[in-house]
Amino acid sequence: MATDYDAPRKTDDDSESIEALKERVPDKRSGAVDADDSDNPSGFELPGADLSDMELDVVVLPPQEDEFTCVDCFLVKHRSQLDHEAPGGGICKDCVA
């Protein structure tokens, strides 16, 4: 049996009025602030916040034998990204492009 996809579809759920739908959906333009931030449960830091009491444990590795530091962007990249040698180091393919 062929289905006419252009025909209007009427289901039992369509009987709900526009006003009832508007009551269920929160108004995005309202000035209310959503206090429940489920995307960031630990909260957020404001710019300029004092983080002097925070300690970071980061292990910094020196560049490996198959890596180089680009003299243009100063990023450590793999040798496969080396475009050409320059005075003082190499230049990566991203900086040449």
C-alpha positions as a Markdown table, in Angstrom:
| # | Residue | x | y | z |
|---|---|---|---|---|
| 1 | Met | 0.0 | 0.0 | 0.0 |
| 2 | Ala | 1.4 | 3.4 | -1.0 |
| 3 | Thr | 1.7 | 6.2 | 1.6 |
| 4 | Asp | 1.0 | 9.8 | 0.8 |
| 5 | Tyr | 3.6 | 11.6 | 2.8 |
| 6 | Asp | 2.2 | 15.0 | 1.8 |
| 7 | Ala | -1.2 | 14.3 | 3.3 |
| 8 | Pro | -1.8 | 15.9 | 6.7 |
| 9 | Arg | -1.3 | 13.5 | 9.6 |
| 10 | Lys | -3.8 | 13.5 | 12.4 |
| 11 | Thr | -3.1 | 11.5 | 15.6 |
| 12 | Asp | -4.6 | 11.5 | 19.0 |
| 13 | Asp | -1.8 | 13.7 | 20.3 |
| 14 | Asp | -2.8 | 16.5 | 17.9 |
| 15 | Ser | -5.9 | 17.3 | 19.8 |
| 16 | Glu | -3.8 | 19.3 | 22.4 |
| 17 | Ser | -4.2 | 23.0 | 22.0 |
| 18 | Ile | -1.5 | 25.5 | 21.3 |
| 19 | Glu | -2.1 | 27.1 | 24.7 |
| 20 | Ala | -1.5 | 23.8 | 26.5 |
| 21 | Leu | 1.7 | 23.3 | 24.6 |
| 22 | Lys | 3.0 | 26.8 | 25.5 |
| 23 | Glu | 2.3 | 26.1 | 29.2 |
| 24 | Arg | 4.5 | 23.0 | 29.0 |
| 25 | Val | 7.4 | 24.6 | 27.3 |
| 26 | Pro | 9.4 | 27.2 | 29.3 |
| 27 | Asp | 9.7 | 30.7 | 27.9 |
| 28 | Lys | 13.3 | 31.0 | 26.5 |
| 29 | Arg | 13.0 | 34.8 | 26.5 |
| 30 | Ser | 12.3 | 35.1 | 30.1 |
| 31 | Gly | 14.9 | 36.7 | 32.4 |
| 32 | Ala | 14.9 | 33.7 | 34.8 |
| 33 | Val | 18.3 | 32.1 | 35.3 |
| 34 | Asp | 18.5 | 28.4 | 35.4 |
| 35 | Ala | 20.2 | 27.5 | 38.7 |
| 36 | Asp | 20.4 | 23.8 | 37.9 |
| 37 | Asp | 23.4 | 23.6 | 35.6 |
| 38 | Ser | 23.6 | 19.9 | 34.8 |
| 39 | Asp | 26.3 | 20.4 | 32.2 |
| 40 | Asn | 28.8 | 21.7 | 34.8 |
| 41 | Pro | 27.9 | 20.2 | 38.1 |
| 42 | Ser | 31.0 | 21.4 | 39.9 |
| 43 | Gly | 30.2 | 25.0 | 39.1 |
| 44 | Phe | 32.1 | 27.5 | 37.1 |
| 45 | Glu | 34.9 | 30.0 | 37.7 |
| 46 | Leu | 34.5 | 33.6 | 37.0 |
| 47 | Pro | 37.2 | 35.5 | 35.1 |
| 48 | Gly | 39.7 | 36.9 | 37.5 |
| 49 | Ala | 38.9 | 34.4 | 40.2 |
| 50 | Asp | 41.7 | 33.8 | 42.7 |
| 51 | Leu | 43.2 | 30.4 | 41.9 |
| 52 | Ser | 46.5 | 30.9 | 43.9 |
| 53 | Asp | 45.6 | 28.2 | 46.3 |
| 54 | Met | 45.1 | 25.6 | 43.6 |
| 55 | Glu | 47.9 | 23.1 | 42.9 |
| 56 | Leu | 48.2 | 21.5 | 39.5 |
| 57 | Asp | 50.0 | 18.2 | 39.1 |
| 58 | Val | 51.3 | 18.2 | 35.5 |
| 59 | Val | 54.1 | 16.1 | 34.1 |
| 60 | Val | 55.9 | 18.0 | 31.4 |
| 61 | Leu | 57.8 | 15.8 | 28.9 |
| 62 | Pro | 60.7 | 17.2 | 26.8 |
| 63 | Pro | 60.3 | 16.9 | 23.0 |
| 64 | Gln | 60.9 | 13.4 | 21.9 |
| 65 | Glu | 63.4 | 12.4 | 19.2 |
| 66 | Asp | 60.6 | 12.2 | 16.6 |
| 67 | Glu | 59.3 | 15.6 | 17.5 |
| 68 | Phe | 60.3 | 19.2 | 16.8 |
| 69 | Thr | 59.2 | 22.7 | 18.0 |
| 70 | Cys | 58.0 | 24.9 | 15.2 |
| 71 | Val | 59.8 | 28.3 | 15.2 |
| 72 | Asp | 56.7 | 30.0 | 13.9 |
| 73 | Cys | 53.8 | 28.8 | 16.2 |
| 74 | Phe | 56.0 | 27.3 | 19.0 |
| 75 | Leu | 54.0 | 24.1 | 19.1 |
| 76 | Val | 55.7 | 20.7 | 19.5 |
| 77 | Lys | 54.8 | 18.6 | 16.5 |
| 78 | His | 55.7 | 15.2 | 15.1 |
| 79 | Arg | 58.4 | 15.0 | 12.4 |
| 80 | Ser | 55.8 | 14.1 | 9.8 |
| 81 | Gln | 54.5 | 17.7 | 10.2 |
| 82 | Leu | 57.9 | 19.2 | 9.4 |
| 83 | Asp | 57.7 | 21.3 | 6.2 |
| 84 | His | 61.3 | 22.5 | 6.1 |
| 85 | Glu | 64.2 | 23.4 | 8.3 |
| 86 | Ala | 64.7 | 27.0 | 9.2 |
| 87 | Pro | 67.4 | 28.9 | 11.1 |
| 88 | Gly | 66.9 | 27.9 | 14.7 |
| 89 | Gly | 64.6 | 25.0 | 14.1 |
| 90 | Gly | 61.9 | 23.7 | 11.7 |
| 91 | Ile | 58.6 | 25.1 | 10.4 |
| 92 | Cys | 55.5 | 23.0 | 10.4 |
| 93 | Lys | 53.2 | 22.4 | 7.5 |
| 94 | Asp | 50.4 | 24.4 | 9.1 |
| 95 | Cys | 52.4 | 27.5 | 9.4 |
| 96 | Val | 53.6 | 27.3 | 5.8 |
| 97 | Ala | 50.1 | 27.0 | 4.5 |
